[in-house]
């Protein structure tokens, strides 16, 4: 899944969860960004540094795509 596709997927999941609260899409975006930030923080627990670096870059790209929404 590309970073853009992942960003859209996370945003849509947040929207489906929050739609009944009449949340503005900006709130869904903020929730999606929080989820990605938590994922980014977790990347440092891996012992395989190459995996962690690749994963970190991927999730940074996802975050950038969410910010564009």
Phi and psi restraints in degrees (range 20) as a CNS / XPLOR table:
assign (resid 1 and name C) (resid 2 and name N)
       (resid 2 and name CA) (resid 2 and name C) 1.0 -72.2 20.0 2
assign (resid 2 and name N) (resid 2 and name CA)
       (resid 2 and name C) (resid 3 and name N) 1.0 161.2 20.0 2
assign (resid 2 and name C) (resid 3 and name N)
       (resid 3 and name CA) (resid 3 and name C) 1.0 -57.2 20.0 2
assign (resid 3 and name N) (resid 3 and name CA)
       (resid 3 and name C) (resid 4 and name N) 1.0 -38.8 20.0 2
assign (resid 3 and name C) (resid 4 and name N)
       (resid 4 and name CA) (resid 4 and name C) 1.0 -64.4 20.0 2
assign (resid 4 and name N) (resid 4 and name CA)
       (resid 4 and name C) (resid 5 and name N) 1.0 -44.0 20.0 2
assign (resid 4 and name C) (resid 5 and name N)
       (resid 5 and name CA) (resid 5 and name C) 1.0 -63.0 20.0 2
assign (resid 5 and name N) (resid 5 and name CA)
       (resid 5 and name C) (resid 6 and name N) 1.0 -41.2 20.0 2
assign (resid 5 and name C) (resid 6 and name N)
       (resid 6 and name CA) (resid 6 and name C) 1.0 -65.4 20.0 2
assign (resid 6 and name N) (resid 6 and name CA)
       (resid 6 and name C) (resid 7 and name N) 1.0 -42.0 20.0 2
assign (resid 6 and name C) (resid 7 and name N)
       (resid 7 and name CA) (resid 7 and name C) 1.0 -59.7 20.0 2
assign (resid 7 and name N) (resid 7 and name CA)
       (resid 7 and name C) (resid 8 and name N) 1.0 -46.4 20.0 2
assign (resid 7 and name C) (resid 8 and name N)
       (resid 8 and name CA) (resid 8 and name C) 1.0 -62.1 20.0 2
assign (resid 8 and name N) (resid 8 and name CA)
       (resid 8 and name C) (resid 9 and name N) 1.0 -40.7 20.0 2
assign (resid 8 and name C) (resid 9 and name N)
       (resid 9 and name CA) (resid 9 and name C) 1.0 -63.0 20.0 2
assign (resid 9 and name N) (resid 9 and name CA)
       (resid 9 and name C) (resid 10 and name N) 1.0 -46.6 20.0 2
assign (resid 9 and name C) (resid 10 and name N)
       (resid 10 and name CA) (resid 10 and name C) 1.0 -64.0 20.0 2
assign (resid 10 and name N) (resid 10 and name CA)
       (resid 10 and name C) (resid 11 and name N) 1.0 -44.5 20.0 2
assign (resid 10 and name C) (resid 11 and name N)
       (resid 11 and name CA) (resid 11 and name C) 1.0 -59.9 20.0 2
assign (resid 11 and name N) (resid 11 and name CA)
       (resid 11 and name C) (resid 12 and name N) 1.0 -45.3 20.0 2
assign (resid 11 and name C) (resid 12 and name N)
       (resid 12 and name CA) (resid 12 and name C) 1.0 -63.4 20.0 2
assign (resid 12 and name N) (resid 12 and name CA)
       (resid 12 and name C) (resid 13 and name N) 1.0 -37.7 20.0 2
assign (resid 12 and name C) (resid 13 and name N)
       (resid 13 and name CA) (resid 13 and name C) 1.0 -63.3 20.0 2
assign (resid 13 and name N) (resid 13 and name CA)
       (resid 13 and name C) (resid 14 and name N) 1.0 -43.8 20.0 2
assign (resid 13 and name C) (resid 14 and name N)
       (resid 14 and name CA) (resid 14 and name C) 1.0 -63.9 20.0 2
assign (resid 14 and name N) (resid 14 and name CA)
       (resid 14 and name C) (resid 15 and name N) 1.0 -39.7 20.0 2
assign (resid 14 and name C) (resid 15 and name N)
       (resid 15 and name CA) (resid 15 and name C) 1.0 -62.8 20.0 2
assign (resid 15 and name N) (resid 15 and name CA)
       (resid 15 and name C) (resid 16 and name N) 1.0 -43.8 20.0 2
assign (resid 15 and name C) (resid 16 and name N)
       (resid 16 and name CA) (resid 16 and name C) 1.0 -62.5 20.0 2
assign (resid 16 and name N) (resid 16 and name CA)
       (resid 16 and name C) (resid 17 and name N) 1.0 -35.3 20.0 2
assign (resid 16 and name C) (resid 17 and name N)
       (resid 17 and name CA) (resid 17 and name C) 1.0 -72.3 20.0 2
assign (resid 17 and name N) (resid 17 and name CA)
       (resid 17 and name C) (resid 18 and name N) 1.0 -39.5 20.0 2
assign (resid 17 and name C) (resid 18 and name N)
       (resid 18 and name CA) (resid 18 and name C) 1.0 -97.6 20.0 2
assign (resid 18 and name N) (resid 18 and name CA)
       (resid 18 and name C) (resid 19 and name N) 1.0 -5.4 20.0 2
assign (resid 18 and name C) (resid 19 and name N)
       (resid 19 and name CA) (resid 19 and name C) 1.0 -57.9 20.0 2
assign (resid 19 and name N) (resid 19 and name CA)
       (resid 19 and name C) (resid 20 and name N) 1.0 -36.6 20.0 2
assign (resid 19 and name C) (resid 20 and name N)
       (resid 20 and name CA) (resid 20 and name C) 1.0 -70.8 20.0 2
assign (resid 20 and name N) (resid 20 and name CA)
       (resid 20 and name C) (resid 21 and name N) 1.0 -12.5 20.0 2
assign (resid 20 and name C) (resid 21 and name N)
       (resid 21 and name CA) (resid 21 and name C) 1.0 -92.3 20.0 2
assign (resid 21 and name N) (resid 21 and name CA)
       (resid 21 and name C) (resid 22 and name N) 1.0 3.4 20.0 2
assign (resid 21 and name C) (resid 22 and name N)
       (resid 22 and name CA) (resid 22 and name C) 1.0 59.6 20.0 2
assign (resid 22 and name N) (resid 22 and name CA)
       (resid 22 and name C) (resid 23 and name N) 1.0 32.7 20.0 2
assign (resid 22 and name C) (resid 23 and name N)
       (resid 23 and name CA) (resid 23 and name C) 1.0 -66.4 20.0 2
assign (resid 23 and name N) (resid 23 and name CA)
       (resid 23 and name C) (resid 24 and name N) 1.0 139.2 20.0 2
assign (resid 23 and name C) (resid 24 and name N)
       (resid 24 and name CA) (resid 24 and name C) 1.0 -69.0 20.0 2
assign (resid 24 and name N) (resid 24 and name CA)
       (resid 24 and name C) (resid 25 and name N) 1.0 146.4 20.0 2
assign (resid 24 and name C) (resid 25 and name N)
       (resid 25 and name CA) (resid 25 and name C) 1.0 -54.0 20.0 2
assign (resid 25 and name N) (resid 25 and name CA)
       (resid 25 and name C) (resid 26 and name N) 1.0 -26.8 20.0 2
assign (resid 25 and name C) (resid 26 and name N)
       (resid 26 and name CA) (resid 26 and name C) 1.0 -64.1 20.0 2
assign (resid 26 and name N) (resid 26 and name CA)
       (resid 26 and name C) (resid 27 and name N) 1.0 -33.6 20.0 2
assign (resid 26 and name C) (resid 27 and name N)
       (resid 27 and name CA) (resid 27 and name C) 1.0 -69.4 20.0 2
assign (resid 27 and name N) (resid 27 and name CA)
       (resid 27 and name C) (resid 28 and name N) 1.0 -37.5 20.0 2
assign (resid 27 and name C) (resid 28 and name N)
       (resid 28 and name CA) (resid 28 and name C) 1.0 -64.3 20.0 2
assign (resid 28 and name N) (resid 28 and name CA)
       (resid 28 and name C) (resid 29 and name N) 1.0 -39.9 20.0 2
assign (resid 28 and name C) (resid 29 and name N)
       (resid 29 and name CA) (resid 29 and name C) 1.0 -63.5 20.0 2
assign (resid 29 and name N) (resid 29 and name CA)
       (resid 29 and name C) (resid 30 and name N) 1.0 -43.7 20.0 2
assign (resid 29 and name C) (resid 30 and name N)
       (resid 30 and name CA) (resid 30 and name C) 1.0 -62.4 20.0 2
assign (resid 30 and name N) (resid 30 and name CA)
       (resid 30 and name C) (resid 31 and name N) 1.0 -40.9 20.0 2
assign (resid 30 and name C) (resid 31 and name N)
       (resid 31 and name CA) (resid 31 and name C) 1.0 -64.8 20.0 2
assign (resid 31 and name N) (resid 31 and name CA)
       (resid 31 and name C) (resid 32 and name N) 1.0 -40.9 20.0 2
assign (resid 31 and name C) (resid 32 and name N)
       (resid 32 and name CA) (resid 32 and name C) 1.0 -63.0 20.0 2
assign (resid 32 and name N) (resid 32 and name CA)
       (resid 32 and name C) (resid 33 and name N) 1.0 -40.9 20.0 2
assign (resid 32 and name C) (resid 33 and name N)
       (resid 33 and name CA) (resid 33 and name C) 1.0 -65.3 20.0 2
assign (resid 33 and name N) (resid 33 and name CA)
       (resid 33 and name C) (resid 34 and name N) 1.0 -38.5 20.0 2
assign (resid 33 and name C) (resid 34 and name N)
       (resid 34 and name CA) (resid 34 and name C) 1.0 -62.2 20.0 2
assign (resid 34 and name N) (resid 34 and name CA)
       (resid 34 and name C) (resid 35 and name N) 1.0 -44.0 20.0 2
assign (resid 34 and name C) (resid 35 and name N)
       (resid 35 and name CA) (resid 35 and name C) 1.0 -60.5 20.0 2
assign (resid 35 and name N) (resid 35 and name CA)
       (resid 35 and name C) (resid 36 and name N) 1.0 -43.3 20.0 2
assign (resid 35 and name C) (resid 36 and name N)
       (resid 36 and name CA) (resid 36 and name C) 1.0 -68.0 20.0 2
assign (resid 36 and name N) (resid 36 and name CA)
       (resid 36 and name C) (resid 37 and name N) 1.0 -40.4 20.0 2
assign (resid 36 and name C) (resid 37 and name N)
       (resid 37 and name CA) (resid 37 and name C) 1.0 -59.9 20.0 2
assign (resid 37 and name N) (resid 37 and name CA)
       (resid 37 and name C) (resid 38 and name N) 1.0 -40.9 20.0 2
assign (resid 37 and name C) (resid 38 and name N)
       (resid 38 and name CA) (resid 38 and name C) 1.0 -63.6 20.0 2
assign (resid 38 and name N) (resid 38 and name CA)
       (resid 38 and name C) (resid 39 and name N) 1.0 -38.5 20.0 2
assign (resid 38 and name C) (resid 39 and name N)
       (resid 39 and name CA) (resid 39 and name C) 1.0 -65.3 20.0 2
assign (resid 39 and name N) (resid 39 and name CA)
       (resid 39 and name C) (resid 40 and name N) 1.0 -41.9 20.0 2
assign (resid 39 and name C) (resid 40 and name N)
       (resid 40 and name CA) (resid 40 and name C) 1.0 -62.3 20.0 2
assign (resid 40 and name N) (resid 40 and name CA)
       (resid 40 and name C) (resid 41 and name N) 1.0 -40.5 20.0 2
assign (resid 40 and name C) (resid 41 and name N)
       (resid 41 and name CA) (resid 41 and name C) 1.0 -63.1 20.0 2
assign (resid 41 and name N) (resid 41 and name CA)
       (resid 41 and name C) (resid 42 and name N) 1.0 -34.5 20.0 2
assign (resid 41 and name C) (resid 42 and name N)
       (resid 42 and name CA) (resid 42 and name C) 1.0 -74.7 20.0 2
assign (resid 42 and name N) (resid 42 and name CA)
       (resid 42 and name C) (resid 43 and name N) 1.0 -16.1 20.0 2
assign (resid 42 and name C) (resid 43 and name N)
       (resid 43 and name CA) (resid 43 and name C) 1.0 -64.5 20.0 2
assign (resid 43 and name N) (resid 43 and name CA)
       (resid 43 and name C) (resid 44 and name N) 1.0 -19.0 20.0 2
assign (resid 43 and name C) (resid 44 and name N)
       (resid 44 and name CA) (resid 44 and name C) 1.0 -83.6 20.0 2
assign (resid 44 and name N) (resid 44 and name CA)
       (resid 44 and name C) (resid 45 and name N) 1.0 0.5 20.0 2
assign (resid 44 and name C) (resid 45 and name N)
       (resid 45 and name CA) (resid 45 and name C) 1.0 -86.8 20.0 2
assign (resid 45 and name N) (resid 45 and name CA)
       (resid 45 and name C) (resid 46 and name N) 1.0 -10.3 20.0 2
assign (resid 45 and name C) (resid 46 and name N)
       (resid 46 and name CA) (resid 46 and name C) 1.0 -77.4 20.0 2
assign (resid 46 and name N) (resid 46 and name CA)
       (resid 46 and name C) (resid 47 and name N) 1.0 143.1 20.0 2
assign (resid 46 and name C) (resid 47 and name N)
       (resid 47 and name CA) (resid 47 and name C) 1.0 -84.4 20.0 2
assign (resid 47 and name N) (resid 47 and name CA)
       (resid 47 and name C) (resid 48 and name N) 1.0 -22.9 20.0 2
assign (resid 47 and name C) (resid 48 and name N)
       (resid 48 and name CA) (resid 48 and name C) 1.0 -83.7 20.0 2
assign (resid 48 and name N) (resid 48 and name CA)
       (resid 48 and name C) (resid 49 and name N) 1.0 100.1 20.0 2
assign (resid 48 and name C) (resid 49 and name N)
       (resid 49 and name CA) (resid 49 and name C) 1.0 -62.6 20.0 2
assign (resid 49 and name N) (resid 49 and name CA)
       (resid 49 and name C) (resid 50 and name N) 1.0 -35.2 20.0 2
assign (resid 49 and name C) (resid 50 and name N)
       (resid 50 and name CA) (resid 50 and name C) 1.0 -65.0 20.0 2
assign (resid 50 and name N) (resid 50 and name CA)
       (resid 50 and name C) (resid 51 and name N) 1.0 -43.1 20.0 2
assign (resid 50 and name C) (resid 51 and name N)
       (resid 51 and name CA) (resid 51 and name C) 1.0 -61.5 20.0 2
assign (resid 51 and name N) (resid 51 and name CA)
       (resid 51 and name C) (resid 52 and name N) 1.0 -45.7 20.0 2
assign (resid 51 and name C) (resid 52 and name N)
       (resid 52 and name CA) (resid 52 and name C) 1.0 -61.3 20.0 2
assign (resid 52 and name N) (resid 52 and name CA)
       (resid 52 and name C) (resid 53 and name N) 1.0 -41.6 20.0 2
assign (resid 52 and name C) (resid 53 and name N)
       (resid 53 and name CA) (resid 53 and name C) 1.0 -66.1 20.0 2
assign (resid 53 and name N) (resid 53 and name CA)
       (resid 53 and name C) (resid 54 and name N) 1.0 -44.1 20.0 2
assign (resid 53 and name C) (resid 54 and name N)
       (resid 54 and name CA) (resid 54 and name C) 1.0 -64.2 20.0 2
assign (resid 54 and name N) (resid 54 and name CA)
       (resid 54 and name C) (resid 55 and name N) 1.0 -43.0 20.0 2
assign (resid 54 and name C) (resid 55 and name N)
       (resid 55 and name CA) (resid 55 and name C) 1.0 -64.1 20.0 2
assign (resid 55 and name N) (resid 55 and name CA)
       (resid 55 and name C) (resid 56 and name N) 1.0 -42.7 20.0 2
assign (resid 55 and name C) (resid 56 and name N)
       (resid 56 and name CA) (resid 56 and name C) 1.0 -60.3 20.0 2
assign (resid 56 and name N) (resid 56 and name CA)
       (resid 56 and name C) (resid 57 and name N) 1.0 -45.5 20.0 2
assign (resid 56 and name C) (resid 57 and name N)
       (resid 57 and name CA) (resid 57 and name C) 1.0 -63.4 20.0 2
assign (resid 57 and name N) (resid 57 and name CA)
       (resid 57 and name C) (resid 58 and name N) 1.0 -41.9 20.0 2
assign (resid 57 and name C) (resid 58 and name N)
       (resid 58 and name CA) (resid 58 and name C) 1.0 -58.6 20.0 2
assign (resid 58 and name N) (resid 58 and name CA)
       (resid 58 and name C) (resid 59 and name N) 1.0 -48.9 20.0 2
assign (resid 58 and name C) (resid 59 and name N)
       (resid 59 and name CA) (resid 59 and name C) 1.0 -70.3 20.0 2
assign (resid 59 and name N) (resid 59 and name CA)
       (resid 59 and name C) (resid 60 and name N) 1.0 -29.1 20.0 2
assign (resid 59 and name C) (resid 60 and name N)
       (resid 60 and name CA) (resid 60 and name C) 1.0 -64.5 20.0 2
assign (resid 60 and name N) (resid 60 and name CA)
       (resid 60 and name C) (resid 61 and name N) 1.0 -40.0 20.0 2
assign (resid 60 and name C) (resid 61 and name N)
       (resid 61 and name CA) (resid 61 and name C) 1.0 -65.7 20.0 2
assign (resid 61 and name N) (resid 61 and name CA)
       (resid 61 and name C) (resid 62 and name N) 1.0 -39.8 20.0 2
assign (resid 61 and name C) (resid 62 and name N)
       (resid 62 and name CA) (resid 62 and name C) 1.0 -60.5 20.0 2
assign (resid 62 and name N) (resid 62 and name CA)
       (resid 62 and name C) (resid 63 and name N) 1.0 -45.4 20.0 2
assign (resid 62 and name C) (resid 63 and name N)
       (resid 63 and name CA) (resid 63 and name C) 1.0 -60.0 20.0 2
assign (resid 63 and name N) (resid 63 and name CA)
       (resid 63 and name C) (resid 64 and name N) 1.0 -43.3 20.0 2
assign (resid 63 and name C) (resid 64 and name N)
       (resid 64 and name CA) (resid 64 and name C) 1.0 -60.7 20.0 2
assign (resid 64 and name N) (resid 64 and name CA)
       (resid 64 and name C) (resid 65 and name N) 1.0 -39.6 20.0 2
assign (resid 64 and name C) (resid 65 and name N)
       (resid 65 and name CA) (resid 65 and name C) 1.0 -67.1 20.0 2
assign (resid 65 and name N) (resid 65 and name CA)
       (resid 65 and name C) (resid 66 and name N) 1.0 -38.2 20.0 2
assign (resid 65 and name C) (resid 66 and name N)
       (resid 66 and name CA) (resid 66 and name C) 1.0 -64.4 20.0 2
assign (resid 66 and name N) (resid 66 and name CA)
       (resid 66 and name C) (resid 67 and name N) 1.0 -40.8 20.0 2
assign (resid 66 and name C) (resid 67 and name N)
       (resid 67 and name CA) (resid 67 and name C) 1.0 -62.9 20.0 2
assign (resid 67 and name N) (resid 67 and name CA)
       (resid 67 and name C) (resid 68 and name N) 1.0 -26.3 20.0 2
assign (resid 67 and name C) (resid 68 and name N)
       (resid 68 and name CA) (resid 68 and name C) 1.0 -77.1 20.0 2
assign (resid 68 and name N) (resid 68 and name CA)
       (resid 68 and name C) (resid 69 and name N) 1.0 -17.2 20.0 2
